[in-house]
């Protein structure tokens, strides 16, 4: 027989792990941005930067999509991976002279929205306490 205390505890844990509305918005916008990045990979405009840039852009967009999936499922690794992608992309844009305020602000908003929720997110590499 399941006690009321365990039921209440399970309901509380479920509500604590519930995906915030801000995550839904970030995931939708991030997914759209990543898909647009993938489409840009195959345009002639991306080749103008250099022959290495289209594969880099495609790789970056795919990692972005994977991170959005991780954010959707509330996984901690997705925040840290997105942070790494953000740092690398900023360095690449600065070196290329293609840095813009939007290339900085939009990913920064994703990080600002997600970092405060890290405690609510799960870590698939850590055993859950019973």
MIMI-449490 format. One line per 3 residues: number of its first residue (from 1); their letters; for each residue x, y, z of N, C-alpha, C, CB. Coordinates in Angstrom, 1 decimal, m for minus. Last residue first. Glycine has a CB too. Example, Ala and Ser with C-alpha at 12.3 -4.5 7.8 and 13.67 -1.06 7.14 Angstrom:
2
2) sa) 12.8/m2.2/7.1/13.7/m1.1/7.1/12.9/0.0/7.9/14.1/m0.6/5.7; 13.2/m5.7/7.8/12.3/m4.5/7.8/13.2/m3.3/7.8/11.3/m4.5/9.0;
This chain:
130
130) xxx) 17.1/7.9/m3.3/15.8/7.2/m3.1/15.1/7.8/m1.9/16.0/5.7/m2.8; 18.7/9.9/m5.8/18.5/9.5/m4.4/17.1/8.8/m4.2/18.7/10.7/m3.4; 19.9/8.7/m8.9/18.9/9.5/m8.1/18.8/9.0/m6.7/17.5/9.5/m8.8;
127) xxx) 23.2/8.9/m10.1/22.1/8.1/m9.6/21.2/9.0/m8.8/22.6/6.9/m8.8; 24.1/10.8/m12.9/24.1/10.7/m11.5/22.9/9.9/m11.0/24.1/12.1/m10.8; 23.9/11.2/m15.6/25.1/10.5/m15.2/25.2/10.3/m13.7/26.3/11.2/m15.7;
124) xxx) 21.7/12.8/m16.1/21.6/11.3/m16.4/22.8/10.5/m15.9/21.4/11.2/m17.9; 20.3/15.0/m14.1/21.7/14.7/m14.6/21.6/13.2/m14.8/22.8/15.1/m13.5; 17.6/17.4/m14.5/18.2/16.1/m14.1/19.6/15.9/m14.7/17.3/15.0/m14.6;
121) xxx) 16.7/20.5/m12.9/17.1/19.7/m14.1/17.7/18.4/m13.6/18.0/20.4/m15.1; 16.5/22.1/m10.8/15.3/21.4/m11.1/15.6/20.4/m12.3/14.2/22.3/m11.6; 19.0/23.4/m10.7/18.6/22.5/m9.6/17.4/21.6/m9.9/18.4/23.3/m8.4;
118) xxx) 18.9/25.0/m13.0/19.7/23.9/m13.0/19.4/22.9/m11.9/21.2/24.3/m12.8; 17.5/27.4/m13.4/16.7/26.2/m13.2/17.5/24.9/m13.1/15.7/26.0/m14.3; 19.2/29.5/m13.9/18.5/29.5/m12.6/17.8/28.2/m12.3/17.6/30.6/m12.5;
115) xxx) 20.0/28.8/m16.6/20.9/28.6/m15.5/20.2/28.6/m14.1/22.0/29.6/m15.5; 18.0/29.6/m18.5/18.2/28.2/m18.1/19.0/28.0/m16.9/18.8/27.4/m19.2; 18.0/32.3/m19.0/16.7/31.7/m18.7/17.0/30.3/m18.1/15.9/31.5/m20.0;
112) xxx) 20.7/32.8/m19.6/20.1/33.5/m18.5/18.8/32.8/m18.0/19.8/35.0/m18.8; 20.9/31.2/m22.0/21.6/30.9/m20.8/21.1/31.5/m19.5/23.1/31.3/m20.9; 19.2/32.6/m23.7/18.9/31.2/m23.4/19.6/30.8/m22.1/19.5/30.3/m24.6;
109) xxx) 20.5/35.1/m23.7/19.1/35.0/m23.1/18.8/33.6/m22.8/18.1/35.6/m24.1; 22.8/34.4/m25.1/22.9/34.8/m23.7/21.5/34.7/m23.0/23.5/36.2/m23.6; 21.8/34.0/m27.7/22.2/32.9/m26.9/22.4/33.2/m25.4/23.6/32.3/m27.4;
106) xxx) 21.1/36.8/m28.1/20.1/35.8/m28.2/20.6/34.5/m27.4/19.8/35.4/m29.7; 23.5/38.4/m27.8/22.4/38.5/m26.9/21.4/37.4/m26.9/21.7/39.8/m27.2; 25.4/37.6/m29.8/25.7/37.5/m28.4/24.5/37.5/m27.5/26.6/38.7/m28.0;
103) xxx) 24.3/38.1/m32.2/24.9/36.8/m32.0/25.4/36.6/m30.6/26.1/36.7/m33.0; 23.5/40.7/m31.8/22.4/39.7/m31.8/23.1/38.3/m31.6/21.6/39.7/m33.1; 25.8/42.1/m32.1/25.2/42.1/m30.8/24.2/41.0/m30.7/24.6/43.5/m30.5;
100) xxx) 28.2/40.2/m34.0/27.1/41.2/m33.9/26.5/41.1/m32.5/26.0/41.0/m35.0; 31.1/39.2/m35.7/30.4/39.3/m34.4/29.4/40.4/m34.5/31.4/39.6/m33.2; 32.8/38.8/m37.8/31.3/38.7/m38.1/30.5/38.8/m36.8/31.0/37.4/m38.7;
97) xxx) 35.5/38.6/m37.6/34.9/39.9/m37.8/33.5/39.9/m38.1/35.7/40.6/m38.9; 36.5/36.1/m37.1/36.1/36.4/m38.5/35.6/37.8/m38.7/34.9/35.4/m38.8; 36.9/36.4/m34.4/38.1/36.2/m35.3/37.7/36.5/m36.7/38.6/34.7/m35.1;
94) xxx) 34.2/36.6/m33.5/35.2/37.7/m33.3/36.4/37.6/m34.2/35.7/37.7/m31.8; 33.1/34.1/m34.2/32.6/35.3/m34.8/33.5/36.5/m34.6/31.2/35.7/m34.2; 34.7/32.4/m32.6/34.8/32.3/m34.1/34.3/33.6/m34.7/33.9/31.1/m34.5;
91) xxx) 34.0/33.3/m30.0/35.4/33.4/m30.5/35.5/33.3/m32.0/36.2/32.2/m29.8; 31.2/32.6/m30.1/31.6/34.0/m29.9/33.1/34.2/m30.4/31.5/34.4/m28.4; 31.4/29.8/m30.4/30.8/30.6/m31.5/31.2/32.1/m31.3/29.3/30.5/m31.5;
88) xxx) 32.5/29.1/m27.9/33.2/28.8/m29.1/32.7/29.7/m30.3/33.1/27.3/m29.5; 30.4/30.0/m26.2/31.8/30.5/m26.0/32.6/30.3/m27.3/32.5/29.9/m24.9; 28.2/28.4/m27.1/28.2/29.9/m27.0/29.6/30.5/m27.0/27.4/30.4/m25.8;
85) xxx) 29.1/25.9/m26.6/28.9/26.3/m27.9/28.8/27.8/m28.0/27.5/25.7/m28.4; 29.2/26.0/m23.7/30.4/25.7/m24.5/30.3/26.2/m25.9/30.8/24.3/m24.4; 26.5/26.3/m23.2/27.4/27.4/m22.8/28.7/27.2/m23.6/27.7/27.2/m21.3;
82) xxx) 25.5/23.9/m24.2/25.1/25.2/m24.9/26.0/26.3/m24.5/23.6/25.6/m24.6; 26.6/22.2/m22.3/27.0/22.1/m23.7/26.6/23.4/m24.5/26.3/20.9/m24.4; 25.2/23.1/m20.0/26.6/23.2/m20.1/27.2/23.1/m21.5/27.3/22.1/m19.2;
79) xxx) 22.6/22.5/m20.8/22.9/23.9/m20.4/24.4/24.1/m20.6/22.4/24.2/m19.0; 22.6/19.8/m21.2/22.3/20.6/m22.3/22.7/22.1/m22.0/20.8/20.5/m22.6; 23.1/18.6/m18.8/24.2/18.6/m19.7/23.9/19.6/m20.9/24.4/17.2/m20.3;
76) xxx) 20.6/18.7/m17.4/21.7/19.6/m17.1/22.8/19.7/m18.2/22.3/19.2/m15.8; 17.5/18.5/m19.1/18.8/17.8/m18.8/19.9/18.8/m18.5/19.2/16.9/m20.0; 14.7/18.8/m19.9/15.3/19.3/m18.6/16.5/18.6/m18.2/14.2/19.2/m17.5;
73) xxx) 13.9/18.3/m22.4/13.7/17.2/m21.4/14.4/17.6/m20.1/14.3/16.0/m22.0; 14.5/20.7/m23.5/13.1/20.3/m23.5/12.9/19.2/m22.5/12.7/19.9/m24.9; 17.3/20.6/m23.4/16.6/21.6/m22.6/15.1/21.2/m22.4/16.7/23.0/m23.2;
70) xxx) 17.8/18.6/m25.3/18.1/18.4/m23.9/17.4/19.4/m22.9/19.6/18.5/m23.7; 16.9/19.9/m27.6/16.2/18.7/m27.1/16.5/18.4/m25.7/16.7/17.5/m28.0; 18.7/21.9/m27.6/17.3/22.3/m27.4/16.5/21.1/m27.0/16.8/22.9/m28.7;
67) xxx) 21.1/20.4/m28.1/20.9/21.1/m26.8/19.5/21.5/m26.6/21.8/22.4/m26.8; 20.5/19.6/m30.7/20.7/18.6/m29.6/20.5/19.2/m28.3/22.1/17.9/m29.7; 20.6/22.1/m32.0/19.4/21.3/m31.9/19.4/20.2/m30.8/19.1/20.6/m33.3;
64) xxx) 23.3/22.7/m31.5/22.2/23.6/m31.0/20.9/22.9/m30.9/22.1/24.8/m31.9; 24.5/20.7/m33.0/24.7/20.8/m31.6/23.7/21.6/m30.9/26.2/21.3/m31.3; 23.6/21.6/m35.5/23.2/20.3/m35.0/23.4/20.2/m33.5/24.0/19.2/m35.8;
61) xxx) 24.9/24.1/m35.7/23.4/24.0/m35.8/22.9/22.7/m35.2/22.9/24.3/m37.2; 27.6/23.3/m35.8/27.1/24.2/m34.7/25.5/24.1/m34.6/27.5/25.6/m34.9; 27.6/21.9/m38.2/27.9/21.2/m36.9/27.4/22.0/m35.7/29.4/21.0/m36.7;
58) xxx) 27.0/24.0/m39.9/26.1/22.8/m39.8/26.3/22.1/m38.5/26.4/21.9/m41.0; 29.3/25.6/m39.5/27.9/26.1/m39.3/26.9/25.0/m39.1/27.5/27.1/m40.4; 31.3/23.9/m40.3/31.3/24.4/m39.0/29.9/24.9/m38.6/32.3/25.6/m38.8;
55) xxx) 30.7/23.6/m43.1/30.6/22.4/m42.2/30.6/22.8/m40.7/31.8/21.5/m42.4; 30.9/26.4/m43.9/29.6/25.7/m43.9/29.6/24.4/m43.1/29.3/25.3/m45.4; 33.7/27.0/m43.3/32.6/27.6/m42.5/31.3/26.8/m42.7/32.4/29.0/m43.0;
52) xxx) 35.7/26.1/m44.9/35.5/25.4/m43.7/34.2/25.9/m42.9/36.7/25.6/m42.8; 35.9/28.0/m47.0/35.4/26.6/m47.3/35.1/25.8/m46.0/36.4/25.9/m48.2; 34.5/31.1/m46.0/35.6/30.2/m46.1/35.0/28.8/m46.4/36.5/30.2/m44.9;
49) xxx) 32.5/33.0/m46.5/33.4/33.2/m45.4/34.6/32.3/m45.5/32.6/32.8/m44.1; 31.2/32.0/m48.7/32.0/33.2/m48.9/32.9/33.4/m47.7/31.0/34.5/m49.0; 29.6/30.0/m47.9/30.9/29.6/m48.5/31.8/30.8/m48.7/30.6/29.0/m49.8;
46) xxx) 27.3/31.2/m47.1/28.1/30.7/m46.0/29.5/30.3/m46.6/27.5/29.5/m45.4; 26.0/31.9/m49.5/26.5/33.0/m48.6/27.5/32.4/m47.6/25.3/33.6/m47.9; 25.0/29.6/m50.7/26.3/30.1/m51.2/26.9/31.2/m50.3/26.2/30.7/m52.6;
43) xxx) 23.7/27.3/m48.3/23.6/28.5/m49.1/25.0/28.9/m49.6/22.9/29.7/m48.4; 23.8/25.3/m46.4/23.7/24.9/m47.8/23.6/26.1/m48.8/22.6/24.0/m48.1; 23.7/26.6/m44.0/24.8/25.8/m44.3/24.9/25.5/m45.8/24.8/24.5/m43.5;
40) xxx) 21.1/27.6/m43.8/22.2/28.6/m44.3/23.5/27.8/m44.6/22.5/29.6/m43.2; 19.8/25.4/m42.7/19.5/25.9/m44.1/20.6/26.8/m44.7/18.1/26.6/m44.1; 21.0/25.4/m40.2/21.2/24.3/m41.1/20.9/24.7/m42.5/20.3/23.1/m40.7;
37) xxx) 19.9/27.9/m39.3/21.4/27.7/m39.4/21.7/26.5/m40.3/22.0/27.5/m38.0; 17.2/27.2/m39.2/17.7/28.2/m40.1/19.2/28.2/m40.3/17.3/29.6/m39.6; 17.4/25.3/m37.1/17.0/24.9/m38.4/17.4/25.9/m39.5/15.4/24.7/m38.5;
34) xxx) 18.2/27.0/m35.0/19.1/25.9/m35.5/18.7/25.4/m36.9/19.1/24.8/m34.5; 16.0/28.7/m34.8/17.3/29.3/m35.2/18.2/28.2/m35.7/17.9/29.9/m34.0; 14.0/26.8/m34.1/13.8/27.6/m35.3/15.2/28.1/m35.8/12.8/28.7/m35.1;
31) xxx) 15.1/26.1/m31.6/15.0/25.1/m32.6/14.8/25.8/m34.0/13.8/24.2/m32.3; 15.0/28.5/m30.2/16.3/27.9/m30.5/16.2/26.9/m31.6/16.8/27.2/m29.2; 12.2/28.9/m30.0/13.0/29.9/m30.8/14.4/29.3/m31.1/13.2/31.1/m29.9;
28) xxx) 11.6/26.5/m28.5/11.0/26.8/m29.8/11.8/27.8/m30.6/9.6/27.4/m29.7; 13.1/26.9/m26.2/13.3/25.7/m27.1/12.7/25.9/m28.4/12.7/24.5/m26.4; 12.1/29.3/m25.2/13.5/29.2/m25.6/13.8/28.0/m26.5/14.4/29.1/m24.3;
25) xxx) 9.5/28.5/m24.6/9.7/29.6/m25.6/11.2/29.5/m26.1/9.5/31.0/m24.9; 9.9/26.5/m22.7/9.2/26.2/m23.9/9.5/27.2/m25.0/7.6/26.2/m23.7; 11.2/27.9/m20.7/11.9/26.9/m21.4/11.3/26.5/m22.7/12.1/25.6/m20.5;
22) xxx) 9.2/29.6/m19.8/10.4/30.2/m20.5/11.2/29.2/m21.2/11.2/30.9/m19.4; 7.5/27.8/m18.6/7.1/28.4/m19.9/8.3/29.0/m20.6/6.0/29.5/m19.6; 9.3/25.0/m17.2/8.8/26.3/m17.2/8.4/26.9/m18.6/9.8/27.3/m16.5;
19) xxx) 8.4/21.7/m16.7/9.1/22.6/m17.6/8.5/24.0/m17.6/9.0/22.0/m19.1; 8.7/20.3/m13.5/7.8/20.7/m14.6/8.6/21.8/m15.4/6.5/21.3/m14.1; 9.9/19.6/m11.2/10.6/19.3/m12.5/9.8/19.7/m13.7/10.9/17.8/m12.5;
16) xxx) 8.1/20.2/m9.2/9.4/20.9/m9.2/10.1/20.7/m10.6/10.2/20.4/m8.1; 6.0/18.5/m9.8/5.8/19.9/m10.0/7.1/20.7/m10.0/4.9/20.4/m8.9; 7.3/16.0/m9.1/6.8/16.2/m10.4/6.6/17.7/m10.7/5.5/15.5/m10.7;
13) xxx) 7.7/16.4/m6.4/8.9/16.3/m7.3/8.5/16.5/m8.7/9.5/14.9/m7.1; 5.1/16.5/m5.5/5.9/17.7/m5.3/7.1/17.6/m6.3/6.4/17.8/m3.9; 4.2/13.9/m6.1/3.6/15.1/m6.8/4.4/16.3/m6.7/2.2/15.3/m6.2;
10) xxx) 5.9/12.5/m4.4/6.0/12.3/m5.8/5.4/13.4/m6.6/5.3/10.9/m6.2; 4.9/13.4/m1.9/6.3/13.6/m2.3/6.5/13.5/m3.8/7.3/12.6/m1.5; 2.3/12.4/m2.0/2.6/13.9/m1.9/4.0/14.2/m2.4/2.3/14.4/m0.5;
7) xxx) 2.9/9.7/m2.0/2.2/10.3/m3.1/2.4/11.8/m3.1/0.7/10.0/m2.9; 4.2/9.4/0.5/4.9/9.1/m0.8/4.2/9.7/m2.0/5.1/7.6/m0.9; 2.0/10.1/2.2/3.3/10.9/2.2/4.1/10.7/0.9/4.1/10.5/3.4;
4) xxx) 0.2/8.1/1.8/m0.1/9.5/1.3/1.1/10.3/1.2/m1.2/10.1/2.2; 1.7/5.0/0.8/1.3/6.0/1.8/1.0/7.3/1.1/2.3/6.1/2.9; 0.6/2.2/m0.8/1.3/3.4/m1.0/0.8/4.5/0.0/1.3/4.0/m2.4;
1) x) 0.8/m1.2/0.0/0.0/0.0/0.0/0.9/1.3/0.0/m1.0/0.0/1.2;
